[in-house]
């Protein structure tokens, strides 16, 4: 396999696994990855007799390559003889593909703070860390759409950037009026925002931890990350601060006059 110059991160020898225990068209090594917590994506053709699969594991999208005899898998970066990264385009395509409807359902059941009218025509979900300056920028950039009543942003509060991110998010989620608490936090962001409550319930902290886990399960590694529906109704993901045309797409149209 002259195209297989380097593959790293994980190699599994699985020749002893019985075919009868596996799904009909998933090779044993890929099923083993699934059993270890990986989510299996699309199958794709690869050089050197390999068969590729995209996998998501612990918040990362990776490429997995099954050997021609179907008994081993290599997970990592595949380079050709010129040093070209053959895995990156596949990974980028997987990360930018339309998201599954089940993900939207999971987002709706997460612990979020409503920002905007309850009867707004459009809903988006945004993973937000209370210490994230780009999250704060997204909040400010979205005001015209939110205040026009066109959109409701559901802020899924996580705690990933700093030690006090989790208690800040828990404080906001457990406030008597979370929407008002979030607005006050954003208005005072340059001065540190919300002060973590002296006493937080286990429930409030668990809610943030569950949001963190959902973020990881969806392959999200940074904030803000915004889920929205395209004009065709497909679910899309904007990673990082949406700007210009991406912001318009997230919001469903140009900034209101």
Helices and strands as residue ranges (DSSP letters): E 10-13, G 19-21, H 28-35, E 39-45, E 51-57, E 60-66, E 72-75, H 88-96, H 101-108, E 112-115, E 122-129, H 133-141, H 143-147, E 151-158, H 165-173, H 178-187, G 189-191, H 202-217, E 225-229, E 235-239, H 244-251
